[in-house]
């Protein structure tokens, strides 16, 4: 089953795509501008953009001969919501463990303070 969360995380698994997303946080860019720092073809960058677009992370538009990429920030709510939910669950788990260890330490006379 392929859901939006899975597509977004899969798209961000590639370092070039993560870098493209990071660069698009500053401003929209053309495919040519996005391809400049990489030692890959324009076609390869276009494929990366296609993956990002399919995941809902970017949208693209044509303006004359240029193709512009635009970051879609709404999908980040989905990603951060999932991450925050699991981070909170993990923190609660560790807080419970800390409480158990503190209780054990308080009742065990051989535990150094």
C-alpha positions in Angstrom: 0.0 0.0 0.0 1.4 3.3 -1.1 0.2 6.3 0.9 1.2 10.0 0.9 3.4 9.6 4.0 5.3 6.7 2.4 5.7 8.5 -0.9 7.0 11.7 0.9 9.5 9.8 3.1 10.6 7.7 0.1 11.1 10.9 -2.0 13.2 12.4 0.8 15.4 9.3 1.1 17.6 10.5 -1.7 20.2 13.2 -0.8 19.8 15.1 -4.1 16.0 15.3 -3.6 16.5 16.5 0.0 18.9 19.1 -1.2 16.5 20.2 -3.9 13.7 20.6 -1.3 16.1 22.6 1.0 17.0 24.9 -1.9 13.3 25.4 -2.8 12.6 26.7 0.8 14.4 29.9 -0.3 12.5 30.4 -3.6 11.0 28.8 -6.7 13.7 27.7 -9.2 13.9 26.4 -12.8 15.1 22.9 -13.6 18.3 24.4 -15.0 19.0 26.4 -11.8 18.3 23.3 -9.7 20.6 21.1 -11.8 23.6 23.5 -11.5 25.4 22.2 -8.4 25.0 18.5 -9.4 27.1 16.4 -11.7 24.0 14.9 -13.3 22.0 15.6 -16.5 19.0 17.8 -16.7 17.0 14.7 -17.4 18.2 13.2 -14.1 17.2 16.3 -12.2 13.8 16.2 -14.0 13.3 12.6 -12.8 14.1 13.7 -9.3 11.6 16.5 -9.6 9.0 14.0 -10.9 9.5 11.9 -7.8 9.1 15.0 -5.5 6.0 16.0 -7.5 4.4 12.6 -7.2 5.0 12.7 -3.5 3.3 16.1 -3.2 6.4 17.9 -2.1 6.6 20.2 -5.1 4.5 21.4 -8.0 5.8 22.4 -11.4 4.6 25.0 -13.9 5.7 26.0 -17.3 6.4 29.7 -18.1 7.4 29.9 -21.7 10.4 27.7 -22.2 11.2 27.4 -18.5 9.8 24.9 -16.1 9.6 26.2 -12.5 9.5 24.1 -9.3 7.6 25.3 -6.3 7.7 23.8 -2.8 4.4 22.6 -1.4 4.6 23.2 2.3 1.4 21.5 3.3 2.9 18.1 3.0 5.4 19.0 5.7 2.5 19.1 8.2 1.8 15.5 7.4 5.5 14.6 7.9 6.1 16.6 11.1 2.8 15.4 12.5 3.9 11.8 12.1 7.3 12.5 13.5 6.0 14.5 16.5 3.5 11.8 17.4 6.2 9.1 17.5 8.7 11.4 19.3 6.1 12.1 22.0 5.4 8.4 22.4 9.1 7.7 22.8 9.6 10.5 25.3 6.7 9.2 27.4 8.3 5.7 27.3 11.6 7.1 28.6 9.9 9.2 31.3 8.2 6.0 32.6 11.6 4.2 32.6 13.2 7.2 34.4 10.4 7.0 37.0 11.0 3.2 37.5 14.7 3.7 37.8 14.3 6.5 40.3 11.9 4.4 42.4 14.3 1.5 42.3 17.2 3.7 43.3 15.2 5.2 46.3 14.3 1.7 47.7 17.6 -0.1 47.0 20.1 0.6 49.9 23.0 -0.7 47.8 22.4 1.8 44.9 25.0 4.6 45.1 23.6 8.1 45.0 
